Amino acid sequence: MEKDDKQKKNPGAPPNNVVALPTRCPVDSCGKKPKKMHFCEEHYEWFKVGLITKKGEKPKDFDKKYAAFKRRKAA
């Protein structure tokens, strides 16, 4: 109802439903531009294998998962 009132008051105004896209990867100390799902290429791969969450946070068992990831990558 309130939204309709605003449109009636100023019908030429653009809608205010714009969402800002992230400008950098959400992982700590990563300043690269996002490529896929808000992550840079390297951290997107980490996200796919479960090393980081959607928010870019590391899980409690990150060290164990990272060591297993490195072993798989080297093989």
N, C-alpha and C positions, 0 to 999 in steps of 0.2 A: 504494500500500500504506500509506504514512504517513498519507495523507488519511483512509483508512478507519479507521485506528487512532484518529485525533482525533475522528471522528464517533462511534465506539464509546465513547470516554471521556466525551464530553459531547454526547449526542444532541440536546439542546434548543438548542444554540448555533447562531446563524445562520451561513450560509456566508460565507467570507472572500474571495469573488470579486467584490467591489464595486470599480468603477473610478470615480475622481473625475472629474467633468466640468470642463473649463476654465472659469474665472470671468471671463476677459478675453481679448481678441483677442491672438494670439501675436506680432503685428508690434511692433517696437520703438516705444516711447513711445505706444502706443495703449491706452487704458484702457477702451474701450467694451465692452459685453457682446457675446458672440458670438451670431450669428443663424443662420448657415449654415456647416457644416463648420468650426466653431471660429473663424470670422472674423466681424468686424462687416460691415455691408452694403458699405461702401466697399472694404475689403480683400478681401472675397469676389469683388468684380468684378475687382480687381487679380489675384487668384489665377486666375480664369477666363481672363484674357488673357495670363498668363504673367509678370506683373511680380514675383510673389513665389512661393516654394515652399510646400509643405505646412507646413513648420515656421515660416513667416513670414519667411524670410530672402530678401534681395534677390540676384538673380544678378549676375554680373560686369558684364554689359552693361545694367544697370538704366536708366541715363540715356538710352541710345539707345531702349530699349523704352518708357520713360515718355514721351519726346518724341513717338514715333509714336502712342502711346495718346492723348495730348492732341490731336494733329492729327485723329485719327479721331473723337474725341469732339466737337470743335469743328465738324466738317463736317456 
